Amino acid sequence: MSDGKESQLSPALSYHQNPKPGKLEIRATKPLANGRDLSLAYSPGVAEACLEIGKDETAASRYTARGNLVAVVSNGTAVLGLGNIGALASKPVMEGKAVLFKKFAGIDCFDIEVNEPDPERLADIVCALEPTFGAINLEDIKAPDCFVVEKLCRERMNIPVFHDDQHGTAIVVGAAATNALRVAGKAFEDIKIVSTGGGAAGIACLNMLLKLGVKRENVWLCDIHGLVHEGREVDMNPQKALFAQASDRRTLDEVIDGADLFLGLSGPNVLSPEMVARMAPRPIIFALANPTPEIMPDAARAVAPDAIIATGRSDFPNQVNNVLCFPFIFRGALDVGATEINDEMQIACIEGIAALARATTSAEAAAAYQGEQLTFGADYLIPKPFDPRLSAVVSTAVAKAAMDSGVAMRPLEDLEAYREKLRSSVFKSALLMRPVFEAARTASRRIVFAEGEDERVLRAAQAIIEETTETPILIGRPEVIEHRCERAGLKIRPDTDFNIVNPENDPRYRDYWGTYHELMARRGVTPDTARAIMRTNTTAIGAVMVHRGEADSLICGTFGEYRWHLGYVEQILGADTYKPVGGLSLMILEDGPLFLADTHVHSEPSAEELAEIAIGAARHVKRFGVVPNVALCSRSQFGNQDTEHARRIREAIAILDSVPRDFCYEGEMNVDTALDPDLRETVLPGNRMKGAANVLIFGHADAASGVRNILKMKGGGLEVGPILMGMGNRAHIVTNSITARGLLNMAAIAGTPVAHYG
């Protein structure tokens, strides 16, 4: 803005305006680069897809985006807590909903804001959209109109119609209530519920709680006019009337006594501390009004310290957030071609969400919510939205329920394969790592982690125990490891689920320093130095364990400098005739994998070392089920420069040419030449490489490391590695930025039962 107003924007408005207005754009999923592409995307090729769909409507899910396309529809009559602000003003909310569909479940979404207050006419408009969409998400339509719109659409449409304000809220409340009752030691069929708020969300939540076992006579519904009772005529509708009580009580204050669960979907400060004091022991309080709840958590706990509390806010534990539900229930429904979202699918969604909260917290969720206690209990009833396991767990449960209840038009043949596909869509490394994990399961190897007190290592150890046959060994102080396991909500415990080496007090200490001294006595290491190193240097301790046969592989490097760790690995395990050949990093990119070497070991590898790096890289690449296509990269193009760097690469090519190889390689060439077969053919027609290179070997570590970091930070690349080639799979040195899942991947690589790799 030239008038200077841009600097005055709030963070929220700046977010919506910059770098381009709004939160959505449309991108093509097919190439459109030449005349052939145009003829396929449009006339005449598009006619074939049209004719196929004309013959069989289900073909639309094969030839168009319809099977993964949802409409978020609103008339803006009940937007958040803003009320009836109109269709246009609701657009930022609907765009946001579309973004959440894409982010959490990979579902494409159009937001459709309609200037139509009449519910029947709005239903007509929505029903007319059926040919375009695979499902409909109704949003922010006022009650009771929303009941009418949903009912008409569900009756007339043959695709799922879901009013998220009603059913999404009800599902997440159902999951939170399921776990709250478990914590409180109560059961649905026994509890008394007092609810405030007779709108769409409140009624839907009560109906869901009835389906979960609550008795209707135990539900007391209040709204702005007081208790919903038999004979009341003010502000009533059929949905409220179902909860009318035969009672002469008229206010929330009169019915709150002995309530086990307060469900608030109304407004601020409706529930007083005095009322909370008269609730049942261990009361459950869901104060979900936003931004100010019916009672603030600290006010409730002042009179009921053991209260179990949920709100709609992100700054308190147990945020009841619909994003835990709607992306995943739609994902499952779309993937089986469900004609509706029925009760069975909604209850399956509840059970999946609730069960996930009771499981060990994922490392990714812990990283996204640092500092929060994510252990199942009163302050952790439902998982966090950024828990990446939600997609596989909840969507699979929904898909299964759709098939079991007979509403799936395209049933899945293999539910477990579907679950793995969803996991792969969330964990980018899952698909490529599958052959490595399968190989690792063929033998039980012992993996020692040098930095055993690191929370990432602890979470990796939990995952190793759950997902592999490997045995983790952690170097660290037992009391620190125990405390951090408890703090992180991990189920594993030292000396029960995994072994520990305590540097401060271990019975093997004498053997370890003696071994180290024996290896290093003629390299200036005295007995006193050996003793000190075996008390303080966990990388050296781990390497000694591998040398002595007490562990099969070492993983180190979660903190510290790579070459410092490499020095001790080379000192100790190099004595076993191994030598580090190079560091190989797998970068998982949007269009597939790309391997880079040497990223860490040699600053300027010689021709012989470059040849060894290429051979080792090709061997390791095959472990991932990938056929290696190796390019030795340089500023020079096939001899057009006579620099020292280019000569080294040409000499490496000559070494590789000296004997037959079982992989394709070519060089020296620029990176773009390596990745673009057409460009390469113009530079050197008839070159030996076919297709794009998937392994790039660099003659200088600065180049390899630079490309690696650019792909990570700007290209959205996910790194697996670095893999330390040449050490017989006996040691791997990771980097400081590695995640718990990255450590799990490295453990699988280290766990492969091979005698030598690279």
C-alpha positions, 0 to 999 in steps of 0.5 A, a space after each residue: 500500500 502506498 498510503 502506509 496502511 500496510 504496516 498498521 495491519 494486525 497480524 491476522 489481517 496481514 496473514 490474509 492479505 500477504 503475499 497475495 490475498 486470501 488463503 487458496 489458489 487453484 493448481 493444475 495436476 497435469 502438465 500443460 506445456 505443449 500442444 500435445 498436453 493441450 489436446 489431451 487436457 481439452 479438445 479433442 482428448 477430453 471428449 473420451 473422459 466425458 463419454 466414459 462418464 456418460 456411460 458410467 457415472 462412477 467413472 467420474 471419480 477416475 477421470 475427474 477430481 470429483 472423488 476428492 472434492 468437497 464443497 464448504 457451503 454457507 449462507 453466513 447466518 451464524 458465523 463463529 461467534 459473530 452471528 449473522 454477518 452475511 455470506 460475503 463476510 463469511 468467506 474468510 472462514 470458509 476459505 480457512 475450512 478449505 485450507 484445513 481440509 487440504 492440510 490435514 487430509 489432502 482433500 481439495 475443497 471449494 468454498 461456496 458462499 450463497 446469498 440465500 436466507 431461506 433454508 428450502 431454497 438454500 437446500 435446492 441450490 446445494 442439491 443442484 451442486 451434486 454433479 460437481 462434488 464428492 461430498 458437501 460440508 454445510 457450515 455456519 447456518 443458523 438454527 433451526 434453518 440448518 436442520 432443515 437444510 441438512 435434512 433436505 440435502 441428505 434426503 435428496 443427495 446421493 453423496 455425504 452431507 455433513 453439517 460440521 457445526 452440528 456433527 463435527 462438534 458432537 463427534 469431538 465432544 463424544 470423544 472427549 466425554 468418552 475419555 473424561 468418563 474413563 478418567 473419572 471412573 464413570 459411565 455414560 448410562 449413569 451420569 447426569 448432564 446439564 447443558 446450556 445452549 439449544 443451538 445446532 451444536 448443542 442439540 447435536 452433542 446431546 443426541 450423540 451422547 444419547 447414542 453413546 449410552 446417556 439416558 434421555 431422562 438424565 439430560 437437562 437442557 437450558 437456553 437463554 430462557 431457562 430450562 427446556 421443560 414440557 409445556 414451554 412455548 417460548 423459542 421452541 422447536 422440535 429438536 429442543 422439544 425432544 429434551 423437555 423435562 417434566 419439572 417445575 424447575 426453571 433455571 440452570 441454578 436449580 438443575 445443576 445440583 449433582 450434575 456429572 457433566 456440564 456441557 456449555 455451548 452458549 456464552 461467557 460466564 454462564 456457569 458460576 463457581 457456586 454452581 460448580 461446587 454443587 456438581 457431583 464429585 470429580 465433575 466434568 466441565 465442557 465450557 466450549 463458548 468462544 472466545 470466553 467460556 461459560 466458566 474459566 478453568 481456574 475459577 472452576 478448579 478453585 472450588 473443584 480442584 479435581 474437575 476435568 475441564 475442556 474448552 474451545 480455546 487453544 490456550 487451555 488443555 483439551 481444546 474441543 476442535 472440529 479439525 480433529 474430526 471433519 478432515 478425516 471423516 470426509 477422507 474415509 467417506 470419499 475413499 470408499 464412495 460413501 453415499 452418506 455419513 451415518 451414525 456408525 461412521 460418526 461413532 467410529 470416528 469418536 472411537 478412533 479419536 478417543 483411542 489415539 489420545 490414550 496411545 503414546 503421543 506422537 513425536 510430531 505432535 510433541 514437537 508442535 506443542 512443545 512445553 505441553 504435557 501430552 500424556 493421557 489424563 485429565 489434561 489430555 483427553 483428545 489428541 492434538 490437531 497436528 498429530 499426524 496419526 489422525 489420518 490413518 487411524 480415524 479415516 480407516 475407522 470411518 472407511 471400515 464403518 461405511 463398508 460394514 454399514 453398507 453405504 460404501 459404493 467403492 469398498 476397499 479390498 485391503 483395509 490395511 493397505 489403505 491404512 499404510 497409504 494414508 500413513 505414507 501420505 502423512 509421513 513422506 518417508 514411509 513409502 520409500 522406507 518400507 523395503 528398509 523396514 521389511 529388511 530390518 525385520 528379518 533379524 533382531 539387531 542391537 542399536 546403541 544410541 549415544 545420546 540416550 537422554 535426548 527426548 527424540 531418542 526416547 521417542 525413537 526408542 518407543 517407536 523402535 520397540 513398537 514397529 521393529 524387532 530391534 533392541 535399543 540400547 541407550 547411553 545415559 543416566 537412568 534417573 534422567 531417562 526415567 524422568 524424561 520418559 514420564 514427562 513425555 508420556 512414553 510407556 517405555 521404561 529403562 531396563 524393562 523395555 530397553 537397556 541402559 549404559 550408565 557412563 557414571 556407574 556401569 559394571 563394564 566401565 573397566 572393560 570399556 576403558 581397557 578396550 579403548 586404551 588398548 586400541 589407542 595406546 600407541 596414539 597418545 592415549 594414556 590410561 587416565 585419558 582412556 578412563 576420562 573418555 569412557 566416563 564422558 564421551 558417549 559416542 566413544 562408549 557406543 563405538 567401543 560397544 560395537 567393537 566388542 560385539 555388545 551392540 550391532 550398530 551405533 547411532 550418534 550425532 543428535 548434538 555436537 559437530 559431525 566430524 567430531 563424532 566421526 573422529 571417534 567412530 573412525 578411531 575405534 571402528 576403523 581398527 576393525 578394517 572399516 573406513 568411512 567412504 562418504 555421507 549419503 543423504 536421501 532427500 524425499 521431494 514432491 516428485 520423488 527421491 534424490 540421493 546426494 553424496 558426499 555431504 559430510 565426510 570428505 571435503 575434497 574427495 580424490 578420484 579414488 574416493 569419488 569412485 568409492 562414493 559412487 559405488 557405495 551410493 549405488 549399493 545403498 540406493 538399492 536398499 530402498 528399492 530404487 534403481 540407481 542412476 548416478 551422475 558425477 556433478 561438476 561445473 564442467 560438462 563432459 570435458 569442456 573445462 580443464 580444472 583440477 575439480 573436473 580432472 578428479 571427476 574424469 579420473 573417477 569415471 575412468 576408475 569406474 570404467 575399469 571394471 564392469 559395474 552393476 549400476 548406471 553412471 555418467 559424468 562429469 556434468 552440471 546438475 541441470 544436465 543430470 536431472 534433465 535427460 533432454 538437455 543432456 542429450 543435446 550436450 552429449 548425444 548418445 550418453 550412457 545414462 537414460 532418464 533423470 539422475 537420482 544420485 548426485 555425486 559432488 567433488 566438493 562437500 560444500 556443493 553437496 551440503 549446499 544442495 542438501 540444505 537448499 532442498 531441505 529449507 526451500 524445496 520442502 525436501 525431507 531428509 533421511 540420513 546421512 547414511 555413513 557409507 563404508 562402516 559396514 552398517 556399524 555406525 551412523 552419524 546424524 545431524 542436530 536437526 534430525 527428528 524422532 522419526 528421522 532417528 527411527 528411519 536411521 535405526 531401520 537402516 542400521 538394523 538391516 542384517 548385512 555384513 557390508 554396505 558401501 
